[in-house]
């Protein structure tokens, strides 16, 4: 899960980084033989429309991707709970059969009491283990959800900042064109502004925490808690089993 989450998040960031590929900017640049009507300023409205639409489209894709990821995460957690419940029900049924067999073998009052004590101790140990595991899983799942949500918010903030910078660059170019600034100068300034916006996005992306590392740490804590619960269960059951064997005259 860690690798998938990290790979998918990286894919979203890579998509966002492609908001304004250089090919788009090249497409609006005048060729050496272009006439006066093909200058950057003469096409600024076309450039603006194309850029703004690309940003809107990319932003919509990122939002959908993030929402889909959250839905799949919730689905995986729900599936796990269903599997755990099913496995526990099957285990309970098998345990009931074994207890019934023990009860049928108890021929003396002391043995019957011993079986009852063993059954109670076993049920208590199982309940304690399940409670501990449930708590560990909740902490893990809540931590993963929080990490994913935090990452999503950070990515959305980066995208929003890039969008604002791109819109500001376009408006600046329009204002310069309206003021009569040389078209080549306007174009170069616009390219510089967009490069600065992309660089800011890349720097922000690199500064984000690695969600894979965070989830790995959460999994480590969960596994330690689960192991501790298993060890405590094993100790409690072994003590109860020894008492039962003594009551049945076994060594």
Secondary structure, 3 states (H helix, E strand, C coil): CHHHHHHHHHHHHHHHHCCCCHHHHHHCCCCCCCCHHHCCHHHHHHHHHHHHHHHHHHHHHHHHHHHHHHHHHHHHHHHHHHHHHHHHHHHHHHHHHHHHHHHHHCCCHHHHHHHHHHHHHHHHHHHHHHHHHHHHHHHHHHHHHHHHHHHHHHHHHHHHHHHHHHHHHHHHHHHHHHCCCCHHHHHHHHHHHHHHHHHHHHHHHHHCCCHHHHHHHHHHHHHHHHHHHHHHHHHHHHHHHHHHHHHCCCC
